Amino acid sequence: MAAGSDTRTEERDYYQVLGAEPSASRADLRAAFREAVLRHHPDRSTASTLATRRTAVLNRAWRELRDPLRRLHYDRALQRGNADTLDWPLEPDESPSGRGRRRRQPSFEAPSPWHQPQWRSVAGFRVPADVFMAGPSVQDAWIVANRITGEDWREHSELYWLRYAATYYRDRGRVEDWIGAMERLVELDPTFETLVRADLRAAYVSTGMLLRGIGFLRGMVERYPPSSAQRRWVERELRALLADFREQRVRRGTTEDRAEAAELLLNYLEALEMEPGFPDIRAAIVALRRAGHRGRAAELVERVVAQPVTEPARWFSIVQLLTESGQLDRASALLASLARGDHPEALDRRRIAGDPVRRIAAARRRLTRARERADAAAVR
């Protein structure tokens, strides 16, 4: 009973105020609150003062229990036996219910079937608890012995398994398995993050599988929409692999090996339906001429010259290509047309990102040296 008040009260917890059990669902709790409010509303009660006080107590209890987080804290306090209570006003002739403070009995649920304390998770694998407690080296040895050895990466689609297996293959020099597992991982996981973290270009370069990498990344380009940042990233990786192949195979090695690598690169790009870039064809022409395949080199020169020039700076590249291929008169005629302004876009500093006068002068110097070498060779 509250001190200093003529109205008798009874101490009740929030659930008792609403007339609901602590196990009630939120919907049942709401229904109990509405029923209690309607029953004790001042408009329906003769003792309006008492009804107003009861309605205020009901609102306070419902305000606490309708919030899931507050209700959770209250339930825990109820289980401990120290939950807050409210003074419930009693009618003049109403006797106390005698309920008093109570404790909510904890509910004991059956353990989850997923709770298996004898196992622990390491890199996605389930390992015995004693192995887990032994440390990383023992964990790795157990995973290799029980989950990796004797398995074929082609038969697995679990991303965690492929990640672990790829690292295992790489550390043991199993190149084919390493590259295969990495490619399968990237194919199965569509996220861009996985593709970036795989660092496939470095893997292809270190293993010498450059053409294989060009083909795989070519397929990855189609995964992303045009003009997207992801597609531009893959295209940069693809161009970098092409440059690596040119540097390692077409511009280095014996004369015949370079010519063979040049033809291989051009044929492979054709099979992938990729248009060879100017650096690819230029490197191939140089390699073929040095190997004595002048007819094939001349064919590639005509292929370049016949293509529409979409970049103004390409005009100077064609002059240089004609010079290197020995077509000096043709190179001189094209350079003269550029100097006359027949192709005004080639004289625009902004469009060629340089000084056209200097470019013309450099091209003339190359032509002069090439003629001197040709005359010296004719004399010999």
ZAZALUM-144671 format. One record per residue: x, y, z of N, C-alpha, C, CB in turn; residue in one letter. Coordinates in steps of 0.001 Angstrom, whole numbers, plus 500000, padded with zeros to 6 digits. Glycine has a CB too. Example, Ala and Ser with C-alpha at 12.3 -4.5 7.8 and 13.67 -1.06 7.14 Angstrom:
513190494310507800512300495500507800513200496700507800511308495527509046a 512850497750507080513670498940507140512900500030507870514084499402505725s 
This chain:
500856498809500000500000500000500000500888501235500000499034500009501232m 500582502199499146501395503402499061501225504244500304501035504210497824a 502328504805500823502285505650502023501732507006501670503682505792502656a 500940507589502608500411508934502407499293508996501413501487509841501973g 498582507905501135497490507912500161496282507214500759497916507227498836s 495061507773500507493829507166501010493426505952500200492706508178501005d 493922505856498963493571504726498097494511503568498366493624505130496604t 493901502430498591494732501241498801495324500788497463493902500090499453r 496563500275497487497236499786496273497863498434496550498315500792495784t 498181497764495484498861496472495564500057496489494606497881495294495220e 501166496001495087502386495973494286502299494824493265503646495812495202e 502393495168491995502318494163490927503417494420489890500914494180490249r 503894493319489268504860493515488174504088493904486915505721492215487926d 504824494226485875504193494775484672503249493781484003505257495208483683y 503601492505484021502742491498483406501434491346484194503480490144483323y 501545491388485528500348491290486367499434492487486160500736491177487842q 500022493658485918499224494848485664498384494666484403500126496083485534v 499012494088483350498287493895482092497399492663482108499260493794480950l 497590491803483084496815490578483140497285489548482136495371490877482913g 498608489469481911499193488528480948500321487771481603499699489260479687a 500677486644480993501788485850481483503089486334480826501551484341481203e 504216486165481493505491486567480894505815485831479599506600486345481877p 505206484664479400505463483900478176504587484334477017505257482431478434s 503714485325477234502787485756476196503540486340475007501798486781476754a 502991486099473809503568486689472605503275488177472572503022486002471337s 503901488869471657503675490311471575502227490613471202504629490946470555r 501659489776470325500263489987469934499329489757471123499881489052468768a 499604488703471915498766488438473097498908489556474125499144487082473737d 500125490072474236500371491154475189499600492413474781501884491457475285l 499619492705473488498878493868472987497368493698473220499166494078471481r 496851492475472984495430492221473186495042492387474655495070490817472700a 495921491901475550495643492040476983495619493507477397496690491279477808a 496542494302476848496580495732477167495308496430476699497808496392476526f 494886496149475463493677496797474950492442496425475772493458496418473485r 492365495158476135491215494717476924491204495406478288491236493185477100e 492400495519478912492475496150480233492148497633480148493867495954480844a 492603498304479101492326499724478947490836499966478762493105500297477766v 490206499112477926488759499265477734487987498991479018488270498329476631l 488430498039479809487734497664481034487855498751482092488279496348481571r 489000499421482143489239500403483202489186501838482697490577500146483847h 488703502044481508488666503408480964487718504276481815488208503395479460h 488078505539482036487219506414482877485793506539482370487821507796482964p 485601506444481029484243506584480495483365505402480858484284506742478988d 483963504272481252483188503075481554483161502765483053483753501890480793r 483797503583483817483900503306485257483187504401486044485391503202485699s 482559503963487116481866504922487985482861505725488813480879504193488912t 483947505064489227484992505754489996486005506311489017485680504793491030a 485743507481488477486588508022487411488013508287487881485985509302486870s 488171508710489140489520508990489638490343507715489686489463509638491032t 489753506647490217490442505366490287490740504842488874489598504343491079l 489799504999487941489998504524486576491121505281485887488711504658485774a 491202506563486147492276507365485539493640506892486026492089508863485864t 493737506621487326495015506134487871495369504768487310494957506066489401r 494368503882487206494630502557486665495064502652485195493379501665486803r 494420503534484435494807503700483032496246504195482911493855504676482328t 496655505080483778498043505577483762499026504452484060498223506717484787a 498664503581485024499534502450485349499615501480484176499027501721486607v 498474501235483544498459500341482370499350500880481248497014500162481850l 499265502164480976500079502772479916501565502668480221499694504236479726n 501903502821481500503312502728481874503837501306481673503508503164483334r 503044500318482074503462498918481897503585498572480408502454497960482584a 502588499009479613502636498692478177503794499416477489501304499071477499w 504105500640477906505223501380477314506541500644477524505310502791477911r 506668499947478605507898499210478902507964497892478139508006498946480401e 506841497185478074506859495828477503506671495791475997505793495000478143l 506216496858475395506004496823473944507325496943473173505051497950473526r 508341497485473825509653497581473197510409496266473408510459498784473774d 510817495565472340511448494248472502512695494275473375511804493688471156p 513528495295473213514754495350473995514457495630475466515691496417473435l 513552496548475730513201496830477126512553495612477764512255498045477218r 511704494927477000511054493738477549512089492668477885510015493183476555r 513107492522477027514152491534477293514865491841478604515164491494476137l 515215493106478822515874493488480070514944493272481273516326494960480003h 513671493561481075512724493379482187512562491896482513511347494003481841y 512493491059481483512367489621481716513557489084482500512236488875480388d 514745489558482161515935489097482893515897489557484351517219489614482213r 515450490793484550515312491279485930514257490471486675514943492782485947a 513213490054485969512158489258486584512685487893487010510981489092485621l 513552487331486178514148486036486517515070486155487731514929485475485317q 515729487308487867516615487511489008515835487870490266517630488601488699r 514570488249490116513760488608491268513858490048491685514126487772492398g 514434490922490839514565492334491215513926493251490174516041492701491395n 512863492762489514512185493582488516511367494682489182511283492714487632a 511223495791488487510410496902489000508945496492489084510563498154488104d 508232497117489994506792496870490151506049498199490132506494496095491474t 504749498107489992503891499286489987502814499145491063503246499491488591l 502366500268491578501288500272492582499945500274491862501404501511493538d 499241499157491952497948499013491271496835499447492231497723497533490786w 496056500497491889494983500978492781493884499922492932494376502300492239p 493402499759494168492342498797494452491025499512494734492728497907495640l 489951498812494400488619499324494743488476499342496273487488498446494082e 487566500190496820487401500233498290487054498876498895486319501230498659p 486269498086498170485879496786498714486661495629498098484402496566498501d 487738495948497350488523494902496666489630494404497580489126495437495336e 489771493100497632490836492510498454492087492301497608490373491164499078s 493281492445498201494521492198497450494553490768496924495757492465498336p 495183490627495769495243489292495150496244488399495851495604489402493672s 497183489006496554498176488211497274499269487640496389497500487099497986g 499387488177495163500406487617494264501811488044494700500143488063492806r 501967489348494972503284489823495394504323489703494275503751489042496618g 505582489962494632506659489883493654506920488426493276507944490538494205r 507136488186492027507397486816491565508638486796490679506173486249490794r 509085485589490457510225485390489559509764484581488357511406484675490291r 510223485003487198509876484261485980510791483052485877509998485163484705r 510180481896485654510966480679485534511664480629484175510073479440485727q 512978480420484168513687480356482881513235479144482074515213480302483103p 513170479340480776512780478232479897514031477522479395511923478741478700s 514026476217479532515165475411479095514814474765477760515539474326480161f 515467475265476699515209474731475377516208473625475056515274475843474322e 515791472761474143516691471684473715517893472287472998515951470671472789a 519080471752473207520275472305472548520144472225471038521540471560473004p 520697473228470346520644473261468893521443472102468301521175474601468367s 520928471496467207521694470413466574522996470906465961520857469739465503p 523084472219465750524314472762465179525391472972466239524026474076464470w 524998472924467486525987473123468553526711471811468818525310473649469856h 527907471728468315528723470523468465530078470929469030528885469769467101q 530201470944470346531433471450470969532664470623470665531257471520472443p 532483469415470117533649468608469803534361469077468534533245467163469657q 533763470048467816534350470566466595534596472067466718533447470267465395w 535581472557465949535838473991465829536007474326464350537103474414466652r 535842475591464012535954476018462616537294476692462376534803476970462241s 537988476222461333539266476806460927539249476947459407540485475926461408v 539278478189458912539287478467457467538125477793456753540604478008456848a 537011477629457460535837477003456875535737475511457121535824477251455424g 536799474878457583536810473440457837536443473159459298538198472838457502f 535774472034459521535526471572460885536702470710461323534183470778460982r 537337471116462394538467470350462927538142469946464359539798471177462867v 538667468823464833538426468415466214538901469472467204539119467091466498p 538228469539468328538554470563469319539986470442469821537595470480470488a 540472469204469998541840469051470492542866469518469456542105467591470869d 542553469320468165543440469821467114543419471349467102543023469260465727v 542240471912467279542114473370467316542963473951468440540641473782467493f 542918473335469609543670473845470752545177473683470573543228473139472017m 545615472824469647547049472560469465547754473651468675547246471236468767a 547007474527467997547646475626467295547578475523465781549056475714467709g 547950476619465078547806476695463622548545475614462849548276478013463155p 549775475287463247550538474295462479549871472930462523551968474190463011s 549367472541463681548670471256463803547345471313463042548424470897465298v 546676472438463109545425472600462358545657472412460863544813473985462624q 546700473080460324546987472966458893547332471531458509548134473900458505d 548127470878459349548503469495459047547280468588459024549521468979460073a 546348468805459955545138467969459994544260468223458774544337468236461284w 544092469507458385543270469836457224543856469225455958543141471356457068i 545173469337455799545812468779454611545641467265454565547302469145454580v 545862466617455699545793465159455733544379464628455563546364464653457025a 543392465352456075542022464826456111541066465461455114541468464999457470n 541432466631454563540496467312453666541069467667452298540011468554454317r 542397467686452157543005468117450893543654466959450145544041469202451153i 544456466190450842545177465095450198544209464099449574546087464386451206t 544465463768448319543623462801447614542372463394446997543230461720448543g 542146464678447186540969465331446627541315466012445301540395466354447624e 540329466149444438540490466813443145539719468122443161540007465903441982d 540409469231442884539761470535442940538614470647441931540783471632442690w 538644469854440875537581469912439860536246469426440404537967469081438643r 536265468675441478535048468099442040534506468918443211535311466674442489e 535133470052443501534719470871444646534145472199444166535909471116445604h 533107472639444850532513473946444576532477474829445813531112473776444029s 533005474321446937533029475124448169534144476164448043533246474216449443e 533779477435448216534750478505448027535882478420449040534067479857448126l 535544478114450296536595478033451322537585476920450993535975477796452718y 537077475799450445537950474678450107538894475076448982537124473441449705w 538374475741447960539203476139446823540264477154447241538330476722445708l 539912478081448137540901479058448602542066478354449312540238480087449552r 541705477458450206542744476765450965543575475881450044542121475926452093y 542912475143449148543618474229448252544548474991447317542618473399447439a 544119476163446827544970476937445926546266477341446615544229478181445426a 546172477768447863547378478122448618548257476894448829547004478750449978t 547643475772449113548383474527449316549131474128448042547428473397449750y 548459474186446902549094473829445628550228474786445290548060473825444497y 550001476082445527551039477074445213552297476833446037550516478497445463r 552136476608447334553293476423448209554081475169447874552850476368449648d 553443474205447207554132472954446863554493472859445396553277471777447235r 554360473959444678554795474010443294553919473252442318556157473493443201g 552698472945442693551773472243441787551059473296440948550735471349442584r 551748473742439902551328474911439141549968474716438486552356475238438088v 549787473602437783548522473374437079547345473355438054548577472052436294e 547519472676439178546441472619440169546196473989440793546773471596441263d 547268474717441024547131476058441613546324476978440703548517476672441882w 546718477083439451546015477960438516544589477472438298546764478034437175i 544417476155438173543075475613437960542138475908439117543148474125437739g 542628475737440344541793476002441519541444477486441622542508475540442800a 542401478355441297542133479792441351541095480189440302543432480590441140m 541222479658439104540253479984438051538856479478438407540701479385436709e 538792478282438971537488477747439364536870478582440487537623476279439807r 537695479035441416537201479892442500536597481179441946538336480224443484l 537307481808441012536826483066440440535563482843439617537915483710439571v 535481481720438927534285481428438129533062481193439015534528480203437241e 533261480528440161532134480212441032531701481390441889532484479051441916l 532636482253442239532324483402443092532220484652442216533410483590444207d 531020485206442041530869486344441132531315487684441701529454486452440722p 531747487716442947532102488997443548533407489522442954532226488862445075t 533457490831442758534641491466442182535830491384443138534345492931441834f 535547491393444425536619491330445426537434490054445282536036491419446841e 536757488933445033537474487666444868538393487710443663536490486506444730t 537924488314442568538751488423441366539992489260441632537947489031440215l 539838490358442350540985491219442629541974490520443552540525492543443251v 541446489893444606542339489237445571543070488041444973541549488789446784r 542482487423443961543132486268443340544451486660442684542205485628442305a 544558487923442225545784488420441583546252487441440498546906488632442640d 545347487135439587545629486139438559546764486562437632544383485872437748l 546862487837437325547917488266436398549293487903436942547833489783436144r 549508488151438227550806487782438821551026486278438760550890488264440283a 549950485507438950550074484047438878550433483597437471548773483373439327a 549797484172436462550098483792435081551524484180434693549100484446434123y 551959485357435135553310485802434804554348484914435466553516487257435226v 554143484585436735555128483773437458555208482349436931554794483746438934s 554122481842436362554111480470435836554361480414434335552787479809436149t 554388481577433673554596481599432229553357481266431422555675480651431870g 552197481141432074550959480804431362550263482085430885550007479976432278m 550963482856430079550457484166429694549282484069428736551557484982429067l 549381483204427732548271483069426791547028482510427474548672482171425623l 547218481583428386546087481061429147545424482176429941546539479934430086r 546233483036430535545688484149431297544942485138430421546789484856432033g 545461485386429217544786486294428294543401485752427959545620486489427005i 543324484456427691542034483851427369541058483898428533542230482423426937g 541554483628429752540663483611430913540148485019431225541390483027432141f 541038486001431224540609487362431525539706487916430437541814488267431708l 539902487438429213538994487852428144537560487430428476539436487246426789r 537400486240429046536076485798429467535549486593430643536106484340429819g 536435487024431534536008487805432685535521489192432287537140487923433677m 536025489731431183535587491053430722534082491068430482536332491453429434v 533572489964429908532155489910429560531258489791430789531898488747428627e 531826489535431941531015489389433153530443490727433602531847488775434280r 531105491826433285530723493126433814530176494021432701531919493796434501y 529254494906433026528642495778432002529656496759431422527455496555432598p 529447497166430172530353498155429557530397499444430370529913498464428115p 531554500084430331531827501359431012531810501260432536530818502385430578s 531680500057433083531737499905434543533185499920435016531040498595434989s 533388500300436263534749500334436823535360498940436870534736500945438233a 534537497935437141535039496568437196535553496111435829533941495622437689q 534800496441434797535228496034433455536513496749433049534121496320432431r 536617498021433357537850498746433036539041498146433755537716500222433398r 538845497686434988539948497060435729540392495771435051539529496773437181w 539440494935434660539791493674433992540474493948432661538536492803433775v 540010494955431925540638495286430650542070495759430847539830496355429922e 542339496504431923543724496911432218544594495700432516543760497887433408r 544051494756433292544807493538433574545084492756432288544045492656434576e 544106492732431387544264492023430123545344492679429269542935491982429359l 545310494006429157546340494703428384547726494511428998546014496194428290r 547779494478430318549067494256430987549616492868430666548920494426432512a 548742491857430611549194490513430248549697490463428808548062489503430438l 549001491168427915549465491243426524550851491883426453548465492045425660l 551039492946427235552347493603427259553417492675427825552281494894428084a 553068491900428856554027490946429418554437489897428379553428490256430658d 553455489412427600553785488417426574554692489015425502552503487866425929f 554400490238425091555255490880424084556681491034424592554690492251423694r 556806491499425852558146491736426388558923490445426571558058492469427708e 558268489399427020558975488159427354559195487248426155558214487409428409q 558256487243425202558327486262424113558610486870422748557049485500424046r 558050488045422454558191488614421111559407489524421012556934489389420732v 559762490192422081560904491114422037562158490541422666560552492397422726r 562099489322423122563280488661423710563394487244423181563201488649425262r 564597486711423303564819485345422860565522485285421516563510484610422783g 565644484094420982566289483919419684565395484476418584566606482429419422t 565997484684417416565257485295416306564049484469415907566166485479415106t 564232483176415746563120482320415324562053482196416414563640480931414947e 562501482124417671561528482029418762560664483285418837562245481804420101d 561259484439418594560503485681418637559472485736417509561449486880418549r 559883485296416316558951485300415187557800484323415433559685484941413879a 558135483157415989557092482168416287556128482685417347557723480850416752e 556666483348418379555810483899419432554915485011418884556666484434420594a 555437485788417943554635486857417342553439486285416596555490487704416392a 553667485256415792552564484628415064551579483962416025553106483595414062e 552115483354417066551257482707418057550335483720418720552103481991419115l 550884484873419074550082485912419720548978486406418796550968487082420148l 549304486670417546548306487178416602547216486150416343548972487574415285l 547604484899416189546605483846415957545706483642417163547290482535415605n 546303483731418359545515483531419577544505484655419758546434483443420805y 544938485885419484544010487010419587542885486878418569544750488339419389l 543205486390417384542171486186416375541172485128416826542800485783415041e 541666484058417454540779483013417950539861483548419049541597481827418473a 540349484492419841539535485104420896538658486237420376540429485624422003l 538756486495419068538007487589418440538383488931419062536491487352418572e 539684489088419311540220490342419835541074490996418760541046490104421133m 540842492274418520541642492998417545543015493301418138540932494302417109e 544112492863417468545446493153418015545682494655418091546543492489417155p 546333495083419132546671496485419266547868496845418414546939496825420708g 548083498143418267549224498596417472550548498078418025549250500115417416f 550767498098419350552030497543419866552211496063419537552099497732421367p 551107495293419512551217493865419182551718493669417752549858493165419364d 551106494396416815551476494236415408552875494794415153550449494935414496i 553203495902415786554528496474415578555619495525416062554645497818416295r 555422494951417251556415494004417763556515492786416854556061493569419194a 555377492339416302555393491187415400556139491510414114553966490739415079a 555955492712413569556639493094412332558157493106412529556156494477411858i 558590493698413620560030493750413912560598492346414052560298494560415196v 559898491472414792560396490108414992560440489326413683559522489371416004a 559430489487412843559384488753411570560452489249410599557996488885410927l 560690490533410555561731491057409655563106490558410070561713492597409641r 563369490525411378564675490052411837564870488567411571564840490331413318r 563738487845411510563822486416411208563846486145409707562654485682411841a 563767487199408907563817487040407457562475486822406805564695485916407117g 561397486908407546560056486706406977559503488060406523559091486029408022h 560130488630405483559784489982405064558402490043404419560829490510404098r 558025488980403719556703488979403095555589489060404124556525487737402248g 555697488248405172554695488278406235554716489617406965554931487133407226r 555925490192407177556031491487407825555359492568406986557496491839408075a 555584492519405662554946493507404781553428493371404804555462493355403343a 552941492133404925551490491913405008550910492570406252551171490408405014e 551616492467407354551134493093408582551204494609408495551940492603409778l 552226495128407795552306496576407620551088497082406871553591496966406873v 550725496387405801549550496803405036548274496711405882549407495940403771e 548261495729406747547099495584407635546942496794408532547225494320408486r 548053497304409040548005498477409910547629499723409119549353498683410610v 548257499900407975548023501105407177546582501169406689548982501151405985v 545978500002406418544617499972405890543568500293406939544331498628405297a 543921500206408203542942500468409259542667501962409378543434499911410604q 541414502347409663541110503775409847541876504338411042539589503987410043p 542376505537410892543121506191411968542138506980412830544242507126411396v 541913506506414038540970507154414951541672508023415988540127506109415652t 542980507809416166543759508607417106544790509404416313544450507704418186e 544766510737416379545684511552415571547155511178415749545501513004415914p 547548510796416965548955510434417191549355509181416431549212510231418672a 548360508396415964548677507160415240549397507450413916547391506361414972r 549183508637413327549862508967412077551381508893412247549448510367411596w 551894509427413323553332509381413571553807507951413835553693510282414755f 552945507141414465553299505742414688553400504994413363552267505065415603s 552529505314412407552584504656411102553856505053410364551343505011410258i 554243506333410464555506506768409849556676505974410424555731508288410070v 556690505812411730557775505058412360557744503595411933557684505163413887q 556539503019411827556412501622411424556917501421409995554952501162411543l 556562502326409094557044502232407715558560502374407649556381503304406845l 559087503236408503560544503407408546561227502132409017560924504577409465t 560722501550410090561337500333410631561205499152409683560713499981411969e 560134499136408881559937498017407956560676498201406632558463497833407685s 561402499311406486562212499525405285561493500227404160562709498233404791g 560259500615404308559517501327403264559764502828403429557981500999403333q 560999503242403087561439504592403403560746505646402541562937504695403234l 560566505358401266559909506341400398558468506583400851559933505866398927d 557820505509401206556434505626401660556358506404402971555803504232401832r 557296506121403887557337506846405156557612508327404919558407506248406086a 558530508642403968558867510031403680557666510779403103560049510102402709s 556904510103402227555738510745401623554662511034402673555163509861400505a 554438510088403567553431510299404607553859511414405544553188509006405398l 555156511465405891555642512515406778555495513889406126557107512261407154l 555762513949404834555615515218404118554161515687404124556118515078402673a 553230514739403967551813515124403991551401515642405368550929513932403596s 551966515061406404551669515553407754552215516954407950552252514612408812l 553440517211407442554043518528407584553272519581406789555500518491407133a 552672519180405655551881520134404862550537520450405510551652519586403459r 550123519623406441548831519850407077547699519106406427548521521291407079g 548013518026405664546954517237405035546076516542406078547560516199404089d 546647516317407239545889515713408349545985516680409537546451514260408730h 545178517717409535545327518779410555545171518287411988544317519865410306p 544422517189412193544263516702413572545587516241414165543255515556413616e 546538515842413288547845515388413769548723516549414207548554514590412691a 548318517776413922549087518953414324548481519660415529549191519921413168l 547467519057416094546800519625417275547525519131418533545274519227417313d 548152520037419244548924519660420437548086518878421444549493520903421105r 546864519342421668546041518700422689545650517278422282544787519531422954r 545383517083421004544901515772420575546015514746420474544204515890419247r 547243515199420225548356514230420158549168514230421440549273514543418969i 548793515082422405549472515157423710550974515369423529549215513872424529a 551327516333422695552739516628422477552918517734421458553480515381422024g 554193518009421124554532519054420164554660518435418780555845519780420567d 553784518778417815553861518170416484555163518494415757552692518628415647p 555728519676415988556981520052415326558101519117415764557351521522415642v 558165518849417048559204517937417546559000516523417022559216517925419079r 557763516104416916557497514752416415557905514635414952556007514394416582r 557619515653414181558017515629412771559537515612412650557434516845412018i 560215516423413473561678516462413429562271515119413832562214517568414345a 561711514478414860562214513167415287562000512126414188561518512716416592a 560848512173413520560586511220412435561570511424411286559139511365411925a 561914512697410960562896512962409912564269512418410272562988514453409645r 564663512568411524565965512041411949566005510517411812566265512452413408r 564920509854412182564881508396412026564953508002410559563609507821412660r 564259508746409719564310508455408279565717508638407732563332509354407513l 566376509712408157567742509966407684568679508843408093568261511302408228t 568603508406409339569474507314409794569158506024409052569325507099411308r 567856505781408807567473504562408098568010504572406663565943504405408091a 567992505745405989568534505822404631570043505612404637568191507173403991r 570701506168405636572159505977405728572501504497405910572743506806406901e 571732503807406756571998502382406940571697501585405664571167501839408109r 570637501979404957570300501289403724571365501502402657568950501757403213a 571881502734402560572948503007401576574215502245401917573251504512401506d 574543502197403225575746501465403646575610499980403340576009501671405151a 574432499434403537574206498006403246574301497751401753572827497546403775a 573857498708400913573920498522399456575349498524398955573127499610398745a 576181499361399585577593499432399200578295498127399527578295500604399906v 577976497555400705578625496293401103578189495152400201578301495953402571r 
